[in-house]
Amino acid sequence: MNVRSVGLRGRDSLGKVAATIKVMPESEETDVFSIKEQVSSVVKGDYYIGSINIEDLAFGLKAIKLVVVMDDKEGLMDKLEQSLRNVKGVGEVEVEEVSLIS
């Protein structure tokens, strides 16, 4: 009996996930527009930016919220989070939601 005949047909092609991520600056004085540009240049290769916006939080603090689409492959999310944390001026990276899209 072949493994494919047991109902695993199509498992070798990866699905896609969309991750909603909030990137917080180190402080309210940090230039979020500069961080946004750097984030756009860091997220490439295995990743596609679906959207990227600057949101007002409170007391003058702003955050960058982005939706990143990637293959549903082990290790890609960790690699992305680490790349975002390495951007100058980033204080915190929070994955808010991950959804399977295909």
ZAMARGU-4260 file (C-alpha; in steps of 0.2 Angstrom, whole numbers, plus 5000, padded with zeros to 4 digits):
<rodrens>
0) 5000/5000/5000 | 5006/5017/4995 | 5006/5031/5008 | 4997/5043/4996 | 4982/5030/4995
5) 4979/5032/5014 | 4973/5050/5013 | 4989/5060/5013 | 4988/5066/4996 | 4994/5084/4994
10) 5003/5085/5010 | 5020/5088/5002 | 5014/5105/4996 | 5015/5118/5010 | 5000/5129/5015
15) 5001/5147/5018 | 4999/5156/5035 | 4996/5175/5038 | 5003/5182/5054 | 4998/5198/5062
20) 5012/5206/5071 | 5014/5221/5082 | 5031/5229/5083 | 5033/5241/5097 | 5047/5255/5097
25) 5060/5256/5111 | 5052/5273/5117 | 5039/5286/5111 | 5054/5296/5105 | 5059/5282/5093
30) 5055/5286/5074 | 5042/5273/5070 | 5043/5279/5051 | 5061/5274/5051 | 5057/5257/5059
35) 5043/5254/5047 | 5055/5257/5032 | 5068/5245/5040 | 5055/5232/5043 | 5049/5233/5025
40) 5067/5229/5020 | 5070/5215/5032 | 5054/5205/5028 | 5059/5197/5011 | 5063/5181/5004
45) 5052/5168/5012 | 5040/5181/5017 | 5027/5193/5009 | 5020/5209/5018 | 5001/5209/5016
50) 4999/5226/5025 | 5010/5237/5036 | 5002/5252/5046 | 5007/5263/5060 | 4994/5264/5074
55) 4992/5276/5088 | 4991/5267/5105 | 4991/5279/5119 | 5000/5294/5126 | 5009/5297/5110
60) 5015/5280/5108 | 5014/5272/5091 | 5016/5254/5085 | 5019/5246/5068 | 5006/5232/5064
65) 5010/5221/5049 | 5002/5206/5041 | 5015/5194/5034 | 5011/5179/5023 | 5023/5164/5023
70) 5023/5145/5020 | 5017/5135/5035 | 5035/5128/5038 | 5043/5125/5054 | 5055/5139/5060
75) 5050/5153/5048 | 5040/5162/5062 | 5055/5161/5074 | 5066/5167/5060 | 5055/5182/5056
80) 5053/5187/5075 | 5071/5187/5077 | 5074/5198/5061 | 5061/5210/5067 | 5069/5211/5085
85) 5086/5215/5077 | 5079/5231/5068 | 5087/5246/5076 | 5074/5255/5088 | 5063/5240/5090
90) 5058/5237/5108 | 5046/5222/5107 | 5038/5211/5094 | 5022/5202/5098 | 5013/5189/5086
95) 4995/5193/5089 | 4987/5180/5077 | 4992/5167/5065 | 4979/5160/5053 | 4980/5146/5040
100) 4975/5154/5023 | 4978/5140/5011
</rodrens>
